[in-house]
Amino acid sequence: MSQKQPAKIVMVSNRGSYNLQATRDGIQVVPAISGLVSAVEPFLREKGGVWVAWGGREAPQENSPGLRLPVPEGNPAYTFREVPLTADEINLYYHGFTNSALWPLCHYFLEKCRYEVREWSAYVDVNAKFAAATLEEAGERDTVWVNDYHLALVPAHLRHRRPQLKQFFFWHIPFPHHDLLATLPWATHILRGLLGTDVLGFHLQAYVDNFLQAVAHMLGARVDFEAGIVFWEQRRIHVGAWPMGIDYQAFQRQAASPATMARAQKLREQIGVERLALSVERLDYTKGILERLLAWERLLEEAPEWRGRAALIQVAVPSRTAVPAYRQLKEQVEATVGRINGRFSDGNYQPVYYFWRGLPRRELVAYYLAADVMLVTPLRDGLNLVAKEYVASRRDQTGVLVLSRFAGAAQELKGAVLVNPYDIDGMAMIFNTALGMGRAEQSKRLQLLQERVRRHDVHWWMNCFHQAMAVREGETGDVSGSAGS
């Protein structure tokens, strides 16, 4: 009698741990940089499994099969399964519906939303394609973990085709109030898709509440708001708030590396100021980059004593460059940086250093070590892992985290200096306070922050889902009174 294959995790996301790039010599496999990769990839390396994702390239033909690659190269630990997307699918599903409808809707930028039938149809088709690839990889005993707003319809596809398959889903961005969600013509389809899962996670209780209210009001589902349970199609779906964690120890180890410390010291010497501030994020209108730059300019106007003594490094990771709103933002940011440097540069002193590129983790941690102040000031953010990474990297317990009160992490990270990113004058005042904060106050705040980030790390986060699944599987009782069909 043959032994059963051990159960594995099948991770599913729009972008995964690797990007595939077509070259003259064939397909080049390049490690990807993202918060999800940073958090989840070490788990797959340790436990094995499959990561189902689009590789970021345009499929060479309509029905092109996706590559299936053992990764990492040279020491394979898990499998990367590509979901190939055509040029039309990339344009309509990715640049279209996900980033021109769902992304601005969930971040409360209703004026930037575009709802088009062709883009919605592409979203439906691509979700079906992801579900089909997932079903090819998932065995009966496996657990499928689907991630984010790109793939909201996948759980219902999987439930229809394989009803007993265990499913987690994590929604990584804010979930809007049902009044706002109702502006989307296909909102009920999104909700029905998500209810195909067994366990549904969000970063914050506010997002959980918004989702539960939405399924109650828009689908008529029976909901236990206190327990976080939706009764739907003779099933119980458990919904919880589990803010995503990072691999705390990995950042601590990287920060302790002599090469990282030397790079941080060199960076400080190159810039040559007493106090160095840092911001790192994708170049996105939700991140508050323009507002932050205006506040930095206001600081230099109102507190001239920082001229020549403080500088800001702004790392803007290229993002969605095919979307007009993002191209326009890039032009505005670059013009603002140019104006500030034109006004306040003096000799070797430059007040803003702007980089339009991504950074690998080892380089990023060197920047975290170099920075006296970390400015994380999005207009709205589902959580924000950069804030946690900075905290984890500060091994000497100095440094100041300035955090937008509209970032999800603000509810967790007690010890951060909170700011309203819409208040330019108020931000400038708080930047002044952060730059001048004494070491004793820094240390007190960092200890609080590090304790929280260490306890609620990525292992805690993943365990939340397993515990919720165990609770769900241990429950008995009649769910036949559920609404919906």
C-alpha positions as CSV (number, residue, x, y, z in Angstrom):
1,M,0.0,0.0,0.0
2,S,1.5,3.4,-1.1
3,Q,2.1,6.0,1.5
4,K,0.0,9.2,1.4
5,Q,1.7,12.3,0.3
6,P,2.2,14.8,3.2
7,A,-0.2,17.7,3.2
8,K,1.3,21.0,1.8
9,I,0.5,24.6,1.5
10,V,-0.5,25.9,-1.9
11,M,0.1,29.7,-1.8
12,V,-1.8,31.7,-4.4
13,S,-1.2,35.4,-5.2
14,N,-1.2,37.7,-8.2
15,R,2.6,38.2,-7.9
16,G,4.8,35.6,-6.2
17,S,8.3,35.1,-5.0
18,Y,9.9,35.2,-8.5
19,N,9.6,37.3,-11.6
20,L,10.1,35.7,-15.0
21,Q,11.9,37.8,-17.7
22,A,12.3,36.7,-21.3
23,T,15.9,37.2,-22.6
24,R,17.7,36.1,-25.7
25,D,19.1,33.1,-23.8
26,G,15.7,32.0,-22.5
27,I,13.7,32.8,-19.3
28,Q,15.6,34.5,-16.5
29,V,14.2,33.8,-13.0
30,V,14.6,36.8,-10.7
31,P,13.7,36.9,-7.0
32,A,10.9,39.3,-6.3
33,I,10.7,42.0,-3.6
34,S,7.4,42.5,-1.8
35,G,6.0,42.5,1.7
36,L,4.2,39.2,1.0
37,V,7.4,37.6,-0.3
38,S,9.4,38.8,2.7
39,A,6.8,37.4,5.1
40,V,5.8,34.1,3.5
41,E,8.7,32.8,1.4
42,P,10.8,31.7,4.4
43,F,7.9,29.5,5.5
44,L,7.7,27.8,2.1
45,R,11.5,27.4,2.0
46,E,11.2,25.6,5.4
47,K,8.0,23.6,4.9
48,G,7.9,23.1,1.1
49,G,4.8,23.5,-1.1
50,V,3.8,25.4,-4.2
51,W,3.4,29.1,-5.0
52,V,0.9,29.8,-7.7
53,A,1.3,33.3,-9.2
54,W,1.7,35.3,-12.4
55,G,5.4,35.7,-13.2
56,G,5.1,39.3,-14.4
57,R,5.8,38.6,-18.0
58,E,3.5,38.7,-21.0
59,A,2.5,35.2,-22.2
60,P,4.1,34.4,-25.6
61,Q,0.7,33.1,-26.9
62,E,-2.9,32.8,-26.0
63,N,-2.9,29.3,-24.5
64,S,0.7,29.3,-23.4
65,P,1.3,26.8,-20.5
66,G,2.8,28.3,-17.4
67,L,6.3,27.3,-16.3
68,R,6.7,25.0,-13.2
69,L,10.0,25.7,-11.6
70,P,11.8,24.2,-8.5
71,V,13.1,27.2,-6.5
72,P,15.4,28.6,-5.3
73,E,17.8,27.6,-8.1
74,G,20.6,25.3,-6.8
75,N,18.8,24.4,-3.6
76,P,15.1,23.8,-4.4
77,A,12.7,23.9,-1.5
78,Y,9.4,24.5,-3.1
79,T,7.7,24.9,-6.6
80,F,6.9,28.1,-8.4
81,R,3.9,27.6,-10.7
82,E,3.4,30.4,-13.2
83,V,-0.1,31.5,-14.3
84,P,0.6,33.0,-17.7
85,L,-1.3,36.2,-18.6
86,T,-1.7,37.7,-22.1
87,A,-1.1,41.3,-22.9
88,D,-4.9,41.9,-22.9
89,E,-5.3,40.2,-19.6
90,I,-2.5,42.3,-18.0
91,N,-4.0,45.5,-19.4
92,L,-7.6,44.8,-18.5
93,Y,-7.4,42.6,-15.3
94,Y,-4.2,44.0,-13.7
95,H,-3.8,47.7,-14.9
96,G,-7.6,47.8,-15.3
97,F,-10.0,46.3,-12.8
98,T,-7.6,45.5,-9.9
99,N,-5.7,48.8,-10.0
100,S,-8.3,51.2,-11.5
101,A,-11.3,49.9,-9.6
102,L,-10.6,47.8,-6.5
103,W,-7.4,49.5,-5.3
104,P,-8.8,53.1,-5.3
105,L,-12.2,51.9,-4.0
106,C,-10.7,50.1,-1.0
107,H,-8.4,53.1,-0.2
108,Y,-11.4,55.5,-0.3
109,F,-10.2,57.3,-3.5
110,L,-13.6,57.1,-5.2
111,E,-12.7,59.9,-7.6
112,K,-10.0,57.6,-9.1
113,C,-12.3,54.6,-9.6
114,R,-13.1,53.4,-13.1
115,Y,-15.8,50.7,-13.5
116,E,-15.7,49.1,-17.0
117,V,-17.5,45.9,-18.1
118,R,-14.5,44.7,-20.2
119,E,-12.2,45.1,-17.3
120,W,-14.5,43.2,-15.0
121,S,-14.9,40.4,-17.5
122,A,-11.1,40.1,-17.7
123,Y,-11.0,39.9,-13.9
124,V,-13.5,37.1,-13.9
125,D,-11.6,35.2,-16.6
126,V,-8.2,35.6,-14.9
127,N,-9.6,34.5,-11.5
128,A,-10.9,31.3,-13.2
129,K,-7.4,30.8,-14.7
130,F,-5.8,31.1,-11.3
131,A,-8.3,28.7,-9.8
132,A,-7.7,26.1,-12.5
133,A,-3.9,26.3,-11.9
134,T,-4.4,26.0,-8.2
135,L,-6.6,22.9,-8.6
136,E,-3.9,21.2,-10.7
137,E,-1.4,21.7,-7.8
138,A,-3.6,21.0,-4.7
139,G,-4.1,17.5,-3.4
140,E,-7.1,16.5,-1.3
141,R,-5.2,17.0,2.0
142,D,-3.6,20.3,1.1
143,T,-4.5,23.7,2.3
144,V,-4.9,26.5,-0.3
145,W,-3.9,30.0,0.9
146,V,-5.2,32.7,-1.5
147,N,-4.1,36.3,-1.1
148,D,-5.6,39.7,-1.8
149,Y,-8.0,41.7,-3.8
150,H,-6.7,40.5,-7.2
151,L,-8.1,37.0,-6.6
152,A,-11.4,37.6,-4.7
153,L,-13.3,35.2,-7.0
154,V,-10.9,32.3,-6.6
155,P,-12.3,30.8,-3.3
156,A,-15.8,30.3,-4.8
157,H,-14.3,28.6,-7.9
158,L,-12.3,26.2,-5.7
159,R,-15.4,25.6,-3.5
160,H,-17.5,24.7,-6.5
161,R,-15.0,22.4,-8.0
162,R,-13.6,20.8,-4.8
163,P,-16.0,21.4,-1.9
164,Q,-13.8,19.7,0.8
165,L,-10.6,21.6,0.0
166,K,-9.3,23.6,3.0
167,Q,-9.0,27.3,2.2
168,F,-7.6,30.4,3.8
169,F,-7.9,33.9,2.3
170,F,-6.1,37.0,3.4
171,W,-7.2,40.5,2.2
172,H,-4.1,42.7,2.5
173,I,-5.6,46.2,2.0
174,P,-8.3,48.1,3.7
175,F,-11.9,46.8,3.2
176,P,-14.3,49.6,2.6
177,H,-17.6,50.4,4.3
178,H,-20.5,48.8,2.5
179,D,-21.9,52.1,1.3
180,L,-18.7,52.8,-0.6
181,L,-18.4,49.1,-1.8
182,A,-22.0,49.4,-3.2
183,T,-20.7,51.8,-5.8
184,L,-19.0,48.9,-7.5
185,P,-21.5,47.2,-9.9
186,W,-20.1,43.8,-9.2
187,A,-19.7,44.1,-5.4
188,T,-22.0,41.2,-4.6
189,H,-19.9,38.9,-6.9
190,I,-16.8,39.9,-5.0
191,L,-18.5,39.1,-1.6
192,R,-19.8,35.7,-2.9
193,G,-16.3,34.9,-4.2
194,L,-14.7,35.6,-0.8
195,L,-17.3,33.5,1.0
196,G,-16.0,30.4,-0.8
197,T,-13.1,30.3,1.7
198,D,-13.2,28.7,5.2
199,V,-11.2,31.3,7.0
200,L,-11.0,34.9,5.9
201,G,-8.4,37.3,7.5
202,F,-8.0,41.1,7.5
203,H,-5.4,43.3,9.3
204,L,-7.8,45.2,11.5
205,Q,-11.1,44.7,13.3
206,A,-12.5,47.7,11.4
207,Y,-12.0,45.9,8.1
208,V,-13.7,42.7,9.6
209,D,-16.6,44.8,10.7
210,N,-16.9,46.4,7.2
211,F,-16.9,43.0,5.6
212,L,-19.5,41.5,8.0
213,Q,-21.8,44.5,7.5
214,A,-21.4,44.2,3.7
215,V,-22.4,40.5,3.5
216,A,-25.3,41.2,5.9
217,H,-26.6,44.2,4.0
218,M,-25.8,43.3,0.5
219,L,-26.2,39.5,0.4
220,G,-28.6,39.0,3.3
221,A,-26.2,36.6,4.9
222,R,-26.8,35.6,8.6
223,V,-23.9,36.9,10.6
224,D,-22.7,36.4,14.2
225,F,-20.9,39.7,14.6
226,E,-19.5,38.9,18.0
227,A,-17.9,35.6,17.0
228,G,-17.0,36.8,13.5
229,I,-18.9,34.0,11.7
230,V,-20.8,34.2,8.4
231,F,-23.4,31.5,7.8
232,W,-23.5,30.9,4.0
233,E,-24.5,28.0,1.8
234,Q,-24.8,25.5,4.7
235,R,-21.3,26.5,5.9
236,R,-19.6,28.6,8.5
237,I,-16.9,31.1,7.4
238,H,-14.7,32.4,10.2
239,V,-13.6,36.0,9.7
240,G,-10.8,37.5,11.9
241,A,-8.4,40.4,12.3
242,W,-4.8,39.2,12.3
243,P,-2.3,42.0,11.4
244,M,0.4,40.6,9.3
245,G,3.8,40.1,10.9
246,I,7.4,40.1,9.6
247,D,10.2,37.7,10.1
248,Y,11.6,39.6,13.1
249,Q,14.6,37.5,13.7
250,A,15.7,37.6,10.0
251,F,15.7,41.4,10.1
252,Q,17.7,41.3,13.4
253,R,20.2,39.0,11.9
254,Q,20.6,41.1,8.8
255,A,21.0,44.2,10.9
256,A,23.8,42.5,12.9
257,S,25.8,41.6,9.7
258,P,29.1,43.5,9.6
259,A,28.6,44.1,5.9
260,T,25.2,45.7,6.6
261,M,26.5,47.9,9.4
262,A,29.4,49.0,7.2
263,R,27.0,49.9,4.3
264,A,24.9,51.9,6.7
265,Q,28.0,53.8,8.0
266,K,29.1,54.5,4.4
267,L,25.7,55.8,3.5
268,R,25.7,58.3,6.5
269,E,29.2,59.4,5.5
270,Q,28.2,60.0,1.9
271,I,25.2,62.2,2.9
272,G,27.1,63.9,5.7
273,V,24.4,65.3,7.9
274,E,23.7,65.0,11.6
275,R,20.1,63.6,11.3
276,L,18.9,61.4,8.5
277,A,15.2,60.7,7.7
278,L,14.1,57.9,5.5
279,S,10.9,56.9,3.6
280,V,10.5,53.8,1.5
281,E,7.4,52.8,-0.4
282,R,5.9,52.0,-3.8
283,L,5.3,55.1,-5.9
284,D,1.6,55.2,-5.3
285,Y,-0.9,58.0,-4.6
286,T,-2.1,56.3,-1.4
287,K,1.3,56.6,0.2
288,G,1.3,60.3,0.8
289,I,4.7,61.0,-0.9
290,L,3.8,64.4,-2.2
291,E,2.3,65.5,1.2
292,R,5.4,64.3,3.0
293,L,7.7,66.2,0.7
294,L,5.7,69.4,1.2
295,A,5.9,68.9,4.9
296,W,9.7,68.4,4.7
297,E,9.9,71.7,2.7
298,R,7.8,73.4,5.3
299,L,10.1,72.1,8.0
300,L,13.1,73.7,6.3
301,E,11.1,76.9,5.9
302,E,9.9,77.1,9.5
303,A,13.0,75.5,11.3
304,P,16.0,76.8,9.3
305,E,18.3,75.4,11.9
306,W,17.9,72.0,10.2
307,R,19.2,73.3,6.9
308,G,22.6,71.7,6.3
309,R,22.0,69.4,9.3
310,A,19.1,67.1,8.2
311,A,18.3,65.3,5.0
312,L,15.6,63.0,3.7
313,I,16.1,59.9,1.6
314,Q,13.0,59.1,-0.4
315,V,13.0,55.6,-2.0
316,A,10.1,55.3,-4.4
317,V,9.7,51.8,-5.8
318,P,8.4,51.8,-9.4
319,S,4.8,50.7,-9.5
320,R,2.1,50.3,-12.2
321,T,3.9,52.6,-14.6
322,A,1.3,51.8,-17.3
323,V,-1.4,53.5,-15.3
324,P,-1.7,57.2,-16.2
325,A,-2.3,58.3,-12.5
326,Y,1.0,56.7,-11.5
327,R,3.0,58.3,-14.4
328,Q,1.5,61.7,-13.4
329,L,2.4,61.2,-9.7
330,K,6.0,60.4,-10.7
331,E,6.3,63.6,-12.6
332,Q,4.8,65.6,-9.6
333,V,7.1,63.9,-7.1
334,E,10.2,64.5,-9.2
335,A,9.3,68.2,-9.8
336,T,8.7,68.7,-6.0
337,V,12.1,67.1,-5.1
338,G,13.8,69.3,-7.7
339,R,12.1,72.5,-6.3
340,I,13.1,71.6,-2.7
341,N,16.7,70.9,-3.6
342,G,16.8,74.0,-5.7
343,R,15.6,76.1,-2.8
344,F,17.7,74.7,0.0
345,S,20.8,73.0,-1.4
346,D,24.0,74.7,-0.3
347,G,27.5,73.6,-1.2
348,N,27.7,69.8,-0.6
349,Y,24.4,69.9,1.3
350,Q,21.3,68.4,-0.4
351,P,18.0,68.2,1.6
352,V,16.3,65.4,-0.4
353,Y,17.9,62.3,-2.0
354,Y,15.4,60.7,-4.3
355,F,15.7,57.1,-5.7
356,W,13.2,55.5,-8.1
357,R,14.1,51.9,-7.6
358,G,13.5,48.9,-5.4
359,L,16.0,47.7,-2.8
360,P,16.9,44.1,-1.9
361,R,16.5,43.3,1.8
362,R,20.2,43.5,2.7
363,E,20.4,47.0,1.2
364,L,17.1,48.0,2.7
365,V,18.2,47.1,6.2
366,A,21.4,49.2,5.7
367,Y,19.1,52.1,5.0
368,Y,17.1,51.3,8.1
369,L,20.2,51.3,10.2
370,A,21.4,54.6,8.7
371,A,18.2,56.5,9.4
372,D,17.6,58.3,12.6
373,V,13.9,58.9,11.7
374,M,11.6,56.7,9.7
375,L,8.7,58.6,8.0
376,V,5.8,56.3,7.2
377,T,3.0,58.7,6.3
378,P,0.4,57.1,3.9
379,L,-2.9,58.8,3.3
380,R,-4.4,55.3,3.9
381,D,-2.7,51.9,4.2
382,G,-4.0,48.5,5.0
383,L,-1.2,47.9,7.4
384,N,2.4,48.8,6.5
385,L,5.2,46.3,6.9
386,V,8.0,48.9,6.3
387,A,7.2,50.4,9.7
388,K,7.7,47.0,11.3
389,E,10.9,46.2,9.4
390,Y,12.4,49.5,10.6
391,V,11.6,48.7,14.2
392,A,13.0,45.1,13.9
393,S,16.2,46.4,12.4
394,R,17.0,48.9,15.1
395,R,19.2,46.7,17.3
396,D,20.6,49.6,19.4
397,Q,17.1,50.7,20.3
398,T,17.5,54.2,18.9
399,G,15.5,55.7,16.1
400,V,12.1,57.3,15.8
401,L,9.1,55.9,13.8
402,V,6.8,58.6,12.6
403,L,3.6,56.9,11.5
404,S,0.4,58.0,9.8
405,R,-2.7,57.5,11.9
406,F,-4.3,56.2,8.7
407,A,-1.9,53.3,8.4
408,G,-3.4,50.1,9.8
409,A,-0.2,49.6,11.8
410,A,-0.9,52.7,13.8
411,Q,-3.4,50.6,15.9
412,E,-0.7,48.1,16.8
413,L,2.5,50.1,17.0
414,K,2.2,52.0,20.3
415,G,5.4,54.0,20.7
416,A,5.3,55.4,17.2
417,V,4.9,59.2,16.8
418,L,1.5,59.5,15.1
419,V,0.8,62.2,12.4
420,N,-2.1,63.3,10.2
421,P,-0.6,63.2,6.6
422,Y,-3.3,65.7,5.4
423,D,-2.0,68.3,7.8
424,I,1.2,69.7,6.2
425,D,2.0,72.2,9.0
426,G,1.3,69.6,11.7
427,M,3.5,67.1,10.0
428,A,6.4,69.6,9.7
429,M,6.1,70.2,13.4
430,I,6.2,66.5,14.2
431,F,9.2,66.0,11.9
432,N,10.9,68.7,13.9
433,T,10.1,66.9,17.2
434,A,11.3,63.5,15.8
435,L,14.6,64.9,14.5
436,G,15.3,66.5,17.9
437,M,14.1,63.6,20.2
438,G,16.6,62.5,22.8
439,R,18.1,59.0,23.1
440,A,16.2,58.1,26.3
441,E,12.8,58.9,24.8
442,Q,13.8,57.0,21.6
443,S,14.8,54.0,23.6
444,K,11.6,53.9,25.6
445,R,9.5,54.1,22.5
446,L,11.6,51.5,20.5
447,Q,11.4,49.0,23.3
448,L,7.6,49.1,23.2
449,L,7.6,48.8,19.5
450,Q,10.1,46.0,19.3
451,E,8.2,43.9,21.9
452,R,5.0,44.2,19.8
453,V,6.7,43.4,16.5
454,R,8.7,40.5,18.0
455,R,5.6,38.9,19.6
456,H,3.3,39.3,16.6
457,D,5.7,38.2,13.9
458,V,5.0,36.2,10.7
459,H,4.9,32.9,12.6
460,W,2.3,34.2,15.0
461,W,0.3,35.6,11.9
462,M,0.3,32.2,10.1
463,N,-0.5,30.3,13.3
464,C,-3.7,32.5,13.6
465,F,-5.1,30.9,10.5
466,H,-4.3,27.4,11.6
467,Q,-5.9,28.0,14.9
468,A,-9.0,29.5,13.3
469,M,-9.2,26.5,11.0
470,A,-8.9,24.1,13.9
471,V,-11.7,26.0,15.7
472,R,-13.9,25.8,12.6
473,E,-13.2,22.1,12.1
474,G,-13.9,21.4,15.8
475,E,-17.4,23.0,15.7
476,T,-20.6,21.0,15.5
477,G,-24.2,22.1,15.0
478,D,-26.7,22.9,12.4
479,V,-25.9,25.7,10.0
480,S,-28.9,25.0,7.8
481,G,-30.5,28.3,8.8
482,S,-27.9,30.2,6.8
483,A,-29.1,32.7,4.3
484,G,-27.8,32.9,0.7
485,S,-27.5,30.5,-2.1
